[in-house]
Amino acid sequence: MNMDKINNWVYTTDNYPYYTTSISFRETSTKSSATIEFHNTSDKDLYAYAYTNLRLYREYVSPAEKNWGWAEVYSNQWRMELFNMSKNDVIGTFGHEIGHTMGLAHCHDTRRIMSLYDDGRATYQPHVYDCQTVNHLY
């Protein structure tokens, strides 16, 4: 189910943005072997469409302060349905959150996956600059 949201980060050489990264994922049902967990929430008080928590063991960490071992990605189903997000906007939102799990920060270039949806993000796939940044980090 979540692999279609991840594949835009993996298959980048032969598909847009035609830039190779070293990223690979495999789905697991064993929590102890997961590096990214996906969760749903329906929090009506939460402004975000989705958010990411980064953890080192049980501790929440700030990526600016220390490395993390795994991530939790939460999607706010209530908000996505309220604003009738398209399939591509949902995929883009998950792609954005997956970018955070790899250490990417927000940007203001609406062609990039790391721009915010509410700022007018115009893509649902990583841009070549997003892929280059991942390669730089890893």
C-alpha positions as CSV (number, residue, x, y, z in Angstrom):
1,M,0.0,0.0,0.0
2,N,2.7,2.5,0.9
3,M,5.1,1.3,-1.7
4,D,3.4,3.4,-4.4
5,K,4.2,6.5,-2.3
6,I,7.8,5.4,-1.9
7,N,8.5,4.3,-5.5
8,N,8.8,8.0,-6.6
9,W,12.0,8.1,-4.6
10,V,13.4,4.8,-5.7
11,Y,12.8,4.5,-9.5
12,T,14.4,7.9,-10.4
13,T,16.9,6.8,-13.1
14,D,14.5,5.7,-15.8
15,N,11.6,7.9,-14.7
16,Y,11.3,11.5,-13.7
17,P,13.6,13.2,-12.6
18,Y,16.0,10.8,-14.5
19,Y,18.7,11.1,-11.8
20,T,20.1,8.1,-9.9
21,T,20.0,7.9,-6.1
22,S,21.2,5.2,-3.8
23,I,17.8,5.0,-2.1
24,S,16.0,1.6,-1.8
25,F,13.2,0.4,0.4
26,R,11.6,-2.9,1.2
27,E,8.3,-3.5,2.9
28,T,8.3,-5.4,6.1
29,S,5.6,-6.4,8.6
30,T,8.1,-6.7,11.4
31,K,8.2,-3.5,13.4
32,S,11.8,-4.1,14.7
33,S,13.2,-4.1,11.2
34,A,11.4,-1.0,10.0
35,T,13.1,2.3,9.5
36,I,9.9,4.2,8.5
37,E,6.5,3.5,10.0
38,F,3.3,4.8,8.4
39,H,0.3,5.7,10.6
40,N,-3.0,7.4,10.1
41,T,-4.6,9.9,12.4
42,S,-7.9,11.9,12.2
43,D,-6.9,14.8,14.4
44,K,-9.4,17.6,13.7
45,D,-7.2,20.0,15.8
46,L,-4.1,19.3,13.7
47,Y,-3.4,21.8,10.9
48,A,-1.0,19.6,9.0
49,Y,-2.0,17.1,6.3
50,A,0.9,14.9,7.5
51,Y,3.9,15.1,9.7
52,T,7.1,13.1,10.6
53,N,8.5,12.2,14.0
54,L,12.2,11.3,14.0
55,R,13.4,9.0,16.8
56,L,16.6,7.6,18.3
57,Y,15.4,4.6,20.3
58,R,12.4,6.0,22.2
59,E,13.5,9.6,22.2
60,Y,12.1,12.1,19.7
61,V,15.0,14.0,18.1
62,S,15.5,17.2,16.2
63,P,17.3,16.5,12.9
64,A,19.4,19.7,13.4
65,E,20.7,18.4,16.7
66,K,21.4,14.7,16.2
67,N,20.9,11.7,13.9
68,W,17.9,9.4,14.2
69,G,17.4,5.7,13.8
70,W,13.8,5.5,12.6
71,A,10.9,7.7,11.6
72,E,7.1,7.7,12.0
73,V,5.1,9.3,9.2
74,Y,1.5,10.3,10.2
75,S,-1.1,11.2,7.6
76,N,-4.1,13.3,8.8
77,Q,-6.9,11.5,6.9
78,W,-9.6,13.8,8.2
79,R,-7.8,16.9,6.8
80,M,-7.0,15.2,3.5
81,E,-10.6,14.3,3.0
82,L,-11.9,17.6,4.2
83,F,-9.9,19.4,1.5
84,N,-10.6,16.7,-1.1
85,M,-6.9,16.2,-2.0
86,S,-6.3,14.6,-5.3
87,K,-4.4,11.2,-5.5
88,N,-1.3,13.1,-6.8
89,D,-1.5,15.6,-3.9
90,V,-1.7,12.7,-1.4
91,I,1.3,11.0,-3.1
92,G,3.2,14.3,-3.1
93,T,2.4,14.8,0.6
94,F,3.8,11.3,1.5
95,G,6.8,12.0,-0.8
96,H,7.4,15.2,1.1
97,E,7.3,13.4,4.5
98,I,9.6,10.6,3.2
99,G,12.0,13.4,2.2
100,H,12.0,14.4,5.9
101,T,12.9,10.9,6.9
102,M,16.0,11.1,4.7
103,G,17.0,14.4,6.3
104,L,15.6,17.0,3.8
105,A,14.2,20.3,5.1
106,H,11.5,22.5,3.7
107,C,12.2,24.8,0.7
108,H,10.3,27.5,-1.2
109,D,10.8,26.2,-4.7
110,T,7.4,24.8,-5.6
111,R,8.9,22.5,-8.3
112,R,10.5,20.5,-5.5
113,I,8.8,17.9,-3.3
114,M,10.1,19.6,-0.2
115,S,8.0,22.7,-0.7
116,L,4.8,22.8,1.3
117,Y,1.5,21.8,-0.2
118,D,-0.1,25.0,1.1
119,D,2.6,27.1,-0.5
120,G,1.6,25.7,-3.9
121,R,3.8,22.6,-4.4
122,A,3.5,21.8,-8.0
123,T,4.7,18.3,-8.0
124,Y,4.1,14.9,-6.5
125,Q,7.6,13.5,-7.4
126,P,11.1,14.4,-6.2
127,H,12.9,17.0,-8.3
128,V,16.5,16.4,-9.5
129,Y,17.6,18.8,-6.7
130,D,15.9,16.7,-4.1
131,C,17.7,13.6,-5.4
132,Q,21.0,15.4,-5.5
133,T,20.5,16.5,-1.9
134,V,19.8,12.9,-0.8
135,N,23.0,11.8,-2.6
136,H,24.9,14.5,-0.9
137,L,23.7,13.4,2.5
138,Y,24.3,9.7,1.9
